């Protein structure tokens, strides 16, 4: 089994201060596809797993999935290590 890291994360603002729309915008611009050459490029039968440390709104998983799909690496499954519940401010 090989583990590839096809995306590079770029700096982005701390998401704790962002609303859902702000999180989506930050996630869309936070990842870049790495260059693959020769045999290191994933083949069409390669299983693609997306891993996120924590899911809050799901926008990071969605953004990463869109970038990978556009590059011909459609995710087969996504996994997260933890999840949060949205806090309600009364």
LONUMI-633374 format. One line per field, with one value per residue: residue in one letter; x, y, z of N, C-alpha, C in turn. Coordinates in Angstrom, 2 decimals. Layout:
type = c(A, ...) $
nx = c(X, ...) $
ny = c(Y, ...) $
nz = c(Z, ...) $
cax = c(X, ...) $
cay = c(Y, ...) $
caz = c(Z, ...) $
cx = c(X, ...) $
cy = c(Y, ...) $
cz = c(Z, ...) $
***
This chain:
type = c(X, X, X, X, X, X, X, X, X, X, X, X, X, X, X, X, X, X, X, X, X, X, X, X, X, X, X, X, X, X, X, X, X, X, X, X, X, X, X, X, X, X, X, X, X, X, X, X, X, X, X, X, X, X, X, X, X, X, X, X, X, X, X, X, X, X, X, X, X, X, X, X, X, X, X, X, X, X, X, X, X, X, X, X, X, X, X, X, X, X) $
nx = c(0.85, 0.52, 0.88, -0.20, 0.10, -1.74, -2.53, -1.67, -1.74, -2.59, -1.89, -4.55, -7.29, -8.09, -10.68, -12.53, -13.55, -15.12, -18.17, -20.48, -20.46, -18.07, -16.26, -16.55, -15.60, -12.94, -12.00, -12.19, -10.10, -7.87, -6.35, -4.00, -3.23, -0.68, 2.19, 2.47, 4.53, 5.39, 5.49, 4.46, 2.02, -1.38, -3.23, -6.17, -7.59, -6.99, -7.66, -9.09, -8.84, -10.12, -9.02, -9.81, -9.11, -11.04, -14.54, -16.72, -18.52, -18.31, -17.27, -14.55, -14.02, -15.71, -14.56, -11.96, -12.64, -13.82, -11.59, -9.88, -11.52, -11.73, -9.16, -9.11, -9.11, -11.25, -12.71, -13.19, -14.00, -14.50, -13.00, -13.08, -11.52, -12.70, -15.74, -17.80, -20.41, -22.64, -22.57, -25.07, -25.85, -27.49) $
ny = c(-1.18, 2.20, 5.52, 8.56, 12.09, 14.13, 16.78, 20.09, 22.01, 25.37, 28.43, 29.60, 31.53, 31.20, 29.03, 29.20, 31.71, 32.16, 32.18, 29.82, 30.38, 31.82, 29.84, 28.05, 29.59, 30.01, 27.36, 26.62, 28.00, 27.04, 24.82, 23.21, 21.36, 18.98, 18.43, 15.57, 13.11, 10.74, 7.33, 7.85, 9.01, 8.58, 5.73, 4.88, 2.93, 3.29, 3.46, 6.20, 7.99, 10.37, 12.21, 13.92, 16.00, 17.00, 17.39, 19.98, 21.75, 20.45, 21.59, 21.54, 18.85, 18.72, 20.65, 19.61, 17.18, 18.07, 19.23, 17.01, 15.32, 16.83, 16.51, 13.95, 12.05, 10.67, 10.63, 7.70, 7.23, 8.99, 9.98, 10.96, 12.19, 13.32, 15.00, 17.93, 19.71, 22.22, 25.21, 26.95, 30.27, 32.06) $
nz = c(0.00, -0.83, 0.34, -0.65, -0.81, -2.27, -2.13, -1.13, 1.77, 2.28, 4.07, 6.13, 7.57, 11.08, 11.61, 13.63, 14.03, 11.86, 9.95, 8.42, 5.62, 5.40, 6.20, 4.08, 1.91, 2.72, 2.77, 0.07, -1.09, 0.16, -0.54, -2.70, -5.61, -5.67, -7.76, -9.73, -11.05, -13.58, -12.44, -9.91, -9.96, -9.09, -10.20, -12.22, -10.83, -8.21, -4.77, -3.19, -0.32, 1.82, 4.52, 7.44, 10.24, 12.00, 11.79, 11.18, 9.72, 7.34, 5.06, 4.42, 3.74, 1.51, -0.23, -0.65, -1.82, -4.23, -5.53, -5.80, -7.36, -9.72, -10.60, -11.42, -9.42, -7.84, -4.68, -2.71, -0.15, 2.94, 5.98, 9.38, 12.35, 14.55, 15.57, 15.75, 17.45, 16.42, 18.15, 19.88, 20.21, 22.52) $
cax = c(0.00, 1.21, 0.13, 0.17, -0.50, -1.87, -2.85, -0.86, -2.56, -2.06, -2.36, -5.91, -7.66, -8.66, -12.10, -13.42, -14.17, -15.85, -19.48, -20.46, -20.04, -16.65, -15.52, -16.57, -14.70, -11.56, -11.65, -12.04, -8.81, -6.84, -5.64, -3.46, -2.82, 0.77, 2.56, 2.87, 5.18, 5.70, 4.74, 3.89, 0.65, -2.35, -3.92, -7.64, -8.15, -6.47, -8.64, -8.79, -9.44, -9.94, -8.97, -9.87, -8.93, -12.31, -15.57, -17.65, -19.57, -18.10, -16.81, -13.19, -14.17, -16.32, -13.59, -10.91, -13.23, -13.97, -10.26, -9.41, -12.36, -11.33, -7.85, -9.27, -8.92, -12.51, -12.65, -14.05, -14.47, -13.94, -12.94, -12.72, -11.09, -13.61, -16.80, -18.31, -21.79, -22.72, -23.02, -26.12, -25.68, -28.82) $
cay = c(0.00, 3.49, 6.68, 9.78, 13.32, 14.88, 18.18, 20.89, 22.98, 26.73, 29.13, 30.17, 32.06, 30.27, 28.90, 29.40, 33.04, 32.26, 31.54, 28.74, 30.91, 32.14, 28.57, 27.52, 30.39, 29.73, 26.00, 26.57, 28.57, 26.59, 23.62, 23.18, 20.04, 18.79, 17.88, 14.17, 12.74, 9.33, 6.26, 8.23, 9.49, 7.52, 5.16, 4.98, 1.96, 3.59, 3.90, 7.54, 8.20, 11.73, 12.20, 15.24, 15.85, 17.28, 17.90, 20.92, 22.01, 19.58, 22.32, 21.12, 17.59, 19.02, 21.36, 18.66, 16.21, 18.73, 19.39, 15.68, 14.84, 17.57, 16.00, 12.55, 11.19, 10.73, 9.97, 6.54, 7.29, 10.06, 9.63, 12.06, 11.73, 13.86, 15.86, 18.91, 20.16, 23.67, 25.87, 27.95, 31.43, 32.59) $
caz = c(0.00, -0.89, 0.81, -1.37, -0.33, -3.52, -1.91, -0.21, 2.48, 2.34, 5.28, 6.08, 8.89, 12.06, 11.26, 14.78, 13.94, 10.60, 9.82, 7.43, 4.32, 5.52, 6.22, 2.72, 1.09, 3.15, 2.36, -1.40, -1.51, 1.09, -0.98, -4.06, -6.06, -5.85, -9.07, -9.75, -12.30, -13.82, -11.78, -8.62, -10.15, -8.82, -11.35, -12.18, -9.88, -6.88, -3.77, -2.69, 0.99, 2.33, 5.98, 8.07, 11.68, 12.69, 10.89, 11.81, 8.73, 6.19, 3.88, 4.06, 3.01, 0.21, -1.07, -1.01, -2.75, -5.53, -6.14, -6.20, -8.47, -10.93, -11.02, -11.79, -8.25, -7.13, -3.37, -2.46, 1.23, 3.77, 7.39, 10.27, 13.67, 15.56, 15.05, 16.71, 17.29, 16.32, 19.38, 19.71, 21.09, 22.84) $
cx = c(0.90, 0.30, 0.67, -0.52, -0.64, -2.17, -1.88, -1.78, -1.85, -2.56, -3.78, -6.27, -8.21, -10.16, -13.04, -14.14, -15.03, -17.22, -19.39, -19.99, -18.55, -15.79, -15.45, -15.61, -13.25, -11.12, -11.41, -10.68, -7.64, -6.02, -5.19, -3.03, -1.30, 1.01, 2.99, 3.52, 5.40, 4.84, 4.12, 2.46, -0.31, -3.04, -5.42, -8.28, -7.66, -7.59, -8.19, -9.58, -9.11, -10.02, -8.95, -9.75, -10.24, -13.32, -16.52, -18.82, -19.45, -17.53, -15.40, -13.25, -14.74, -15.32, -12.49, -11.44, -13.39, -12.62, -9.75, -10.20, -11.98, -9.99, -7.91, -9.05, -10.18, -12.42, -13.65, -14.70, -13.82, -13.99, -12.55, -12.37, -12.03, -14.66, -17.23, -19.79, -21.78, -23.26, -24.08, -25.88, -27.04, -28.74) $
cy = c(1.24, 4.57, 7.90, 10.96, 14.26, 16.36, 18.82, 21.91, 24.32, 27.38, 29.66, 30.66, 30.97, 30.22, 29.14, 30.74, 33.20, 31.61, 30.48, 29.22, 31.25, 30.89, 27.99, 28.27, 30.12, 28.35, 25.90, 27.08, 28.03, 25.39, 23.74, 21.76, 20.01, 18.23, 16.43, 13.89, 11.24, 8.36, 6.66, 8.76, 8.33, 7.04, 5.23, 4.01, 2.18, 4.05, 5.24, 7.75, 9.62, 11.65, 13.62, 15.06, 16.05, 17.83, 18.79, 21.15, 21.10, 20.27, 21.93, 19.82, 17.83, 19.69, 20.42, 17.65, 16.81, 18.84, 18.04, 15.14, 15.53, 17.08, 14.52, 11.57, 11.25, 9.97, 8.82, 6.61, 8.48, 9.60, 10.86, 11.49, 12.20, 14.73, 16.82, 19.14, 21.67, 24.23, 26.90, 29.07, 32.07, 34.02) $
cz = c(0.00, -0.35, 0.08, -0.73, -1.52, -3.34, -0.93, 0.43, 2.55, 3.63, 5.07, 7.47, 9.79, 11.84, 12.42, 14.71, 12.70, 10.68, 8.71, 6.06, 4.32, 5.53, 4.81, 1.83, 1.44, 2.68, 0.86, -1.85, -0.68, 0.61, -2.42, -4.37, -6.20, -7.24, -8.88, -11.08, -12.38, -13.02, -10.43, -8.75, -9.89, -10.09, -11.18, -11.18, -8.45, -5.96, -3.21, -1.40, 1.43, 3.84, 6.49, 9.57, 12.44, 11.68, 11.70, 10.87, 7.52, 4.97, 3.47, 3.26, 1.61, -0.73, -1.55, -2.03, -4.15, -6.25, -6.63, -7.39, -9.77, -11.48, -11.39, -10.66, -7.38, -5.80, -3.28, -1.09, 1.93, 5.22, 8.19, 11.64, 14.77, 14.87, 16.15, 16.47, 17.25, 17.62, 19.06, 20.73, 21.31, 23.23) $
***
